[in-house]
Amino acid sequence: MPGLGLDFLAATDAAIRTIQNHPLQHPLIYKNVRRALTRRFPYQIFFVIADDVIVVVAVSHSARDPQH
C-alpha cells in the first residue's frame, strides 16, 4: 500500500511527541521502563527517563514476545 511507511512514521512521531510532552502519563511496565502505544499501528515504544533525558529503548510490534 503506497504511503503506508509514511503513515507509520507519522504515527511513531506523534507517539514520541506525546512521550516528550507527558512522559509520566505512560505506565511503568518493568522497573523504570515505560510504554507508549502508537495509533493505527500495533506498535509500542519502550522508554526510560534518565535525569532529564528520555531514552527510547525499543520500538516493537505488540504481538512480539515481550521477553525479546
Short mmCIF file of the C-alpha atoms (twelve columns), coordinates in Angstrom:
data_MODEL
# 
_entry.id   MODEL 
# 
loop_
_atom_site.group_PDB 
_atom_site.id 
_atom_site.type_symbol 
_atom_site.label_atom_id 
_atom_site.label_alt_id 
_atom_site.label_comp_id 
_atom_site.label_asym_id 
_atom_site.label_seq_id 
_atom_site.Cartn_x 
_atom_site.Cartn_y 
_atom_site.Cartn_z 
_atom_site.pdbx_PDB_model_num 
ATOM 1  C CA . MET A 1  0.000  0.000   0.000  1 
ATOM 2  C CA . PRO A 2  1.711  3.232   -1.107 1 
ATOM 3  C CA . GLY A 3  2.349  5.768   1.636  1 
ATOM 4  C CA . LEU A 4  1.916  3.289   4.468  1 
ATOM 5  C CA . GLY A 5  5.539  3.760   5.544  1 
ATOM 6  C CA . LEU A 6  4.996  7.498   5.824  1 
ATOM 7  C CA . ASP A 7  1.824  6.875   7.858  1 
ATOM 8  C CA . PHE A 8  3.791  4.626   10.200 1 
ATOM 9  C CA . LEU A 9  6.470  7.296   10.643 1 
ATOM 10 C CA . ALA A 10 3.807  9.920   11.350 1 
ATOM 11 C CA . ALA A 11 2.159  7.681   13.972 1 
ATOM 12 C CA . THR A 12 5.528  6.968   15.582 1 
ATOM 13 C CA . ASP A 13 6.470  10.658  15.573 1 
ATOM 14 C CA . ALA A 14 3.133  11.536  17.196 1 
ATOM 15 C CA . ALA A 15 3.703  8.947   19.940 1 
ATOM 16 C CA . ILE A 16 7.213  10.269  20.565 1 
ATOM 17 C CA . ARG A 17 5.887  13.835  20.820 1 
ATOM 18 C CA . THR A 18 3.393  12.613  23.413 1 
ATOM 19 C CA . ILE A 19 6.257  10.965  25.308 1 
ATOM 20 C CA . GLN A 20 8.225  14.229  25.187 1 
ATOM 21 C CA . ASN A 21 5.295  16.348  26.366 1 
ATOM 22 C CA . HIS A 22 3.875  13.967  29.006 1 
ATOM 23 C CA . PRO A 23 6.371  11.208  29.809 1 
ATOM 24 C CA . LEU A 24 4.863  10.317  33.185 1 
ATOM 25 C CA . GLN A 25 1.409  9.641   31.742 1 
ATOM 26 C CA . HIS A 26 2.657  6.368   30.265 1 
ATOM 27 C CA . PRO A 27 2.541  3.310   32.503 1 
ATOM 28 C CA . LEU A 28 5.558  1.672   34.061 1 
ATOM 29 C CA . ILE A 29 5.977  -1.768  32.541 1 
ATOM 30 C CA . TYR A 30 9.108  -3.047  34.251 1 
ATOM 31 C CA . LYS A 31 11.196 -1.248  36.865 1 
ATOM 32 C CA . ASN A 32 11.798 2.191   35.292 1 
ATOM 33 C CA . VAL A 33 10.730 1.239   31.732 1 
ATOM 34 C CA . ARG A 34 7.574  2.909   30.433 1 
ATOM 35 C CA . ARG A 35 5.497  2.067   27.374 1 
ATOM 36 C CA . ALA A 36 3.652  4.243   24.860 1 
ATOM 37 C CA . LEU A 37 1.406  2.861   22.140 1 
ATOM 38 C CA . THR A 38 1.120  4.117   18.580 1 
ATOM 39 C CA . ARG A 39 -2.219 4.854   16.994 1 
ATOM 40 C CA . ARG A 40 -3.372 2.872   13.972 1 
ATOM 41 C CA . PHE A 41 -0.366 0.536   14.065 1 
ATOM 42 C CA . PRO A 42 0.122  -2.206  16.665 1 
ATOM 43 C CA . TYR A 43 3.496  -0.958  17.863 1 
ATOM 44 C CA . GLN A 44 4.761  0.011   21.280 1 
ATOM 45 C CA . ILE A 45 7.598  2.306   22.263 1 
ATOM 46 C CA . PHE A 46 9.573  1.443   25.385 1 
ATOM 47 C CA . PHE A 47 11.488 4.251   27.061 1 
ATOM 48 C CA . VAL A 48 13.182 5.282   30.284 1 
ATOM 49 C CA . ILE A 49 13.633 8.667   31.882 1 
ATOM 50 C CA . ALA A 50 17.248 9.186   32.965 1 
ATOM 51 C CA . ASP A 51 17.823 12.517  34.690 1 
ATOM 52 C CA . ASP A 52 16.209 14.991  32.273 1 
ATOM 53 C CA . VAL A 53 16.669 12.791  29.210 1 
ATOM 54 C CA . ILE A 54 14.168 10.400  27.636 1 
ATOM 55 C CA . VAL A 55 15.839 7.352   26.115 1 
ATOM 56 C CA . VAL A 56 13.873 5.167   23.694 1 
ATOM 57 C CA . VAL A 57 14.933 1.607   24.418 1 
ATOM 58 C CA . ALA A 58 12.889 -0.211  21.773 1 
ATOM 59 C CA . VAL A 59 10.078 0.037   19.263 1 
ATOM 60 C CA . SER A 60 8.405  -3.322  18.753 1 
ATOM 61 C CA . HIS A 61 5.290  -4.927  17.355 1 
ATOM 62 C CA . SER A 62 2.673  -5.566  20.038 1 
ATOM 63 C CA . ALA A 63 2.398  -9.259  19.134 1 
ATOM 64 C CA . ARG A 64 6.124  -9.792  19.694 1 
ATOM 65 C CA . ASP A 65 7.250  -11.739 22.750 1 
ATOM 66 C CA . PRO A 66 7.824  -9.150  25.497 1 
ATOM 67 C CA . GLN A 67 10.879 -11.080 26.718 1 
ATOM 68 C CA . HIS A 68 12.587 -10.213 23.431 1 
# 
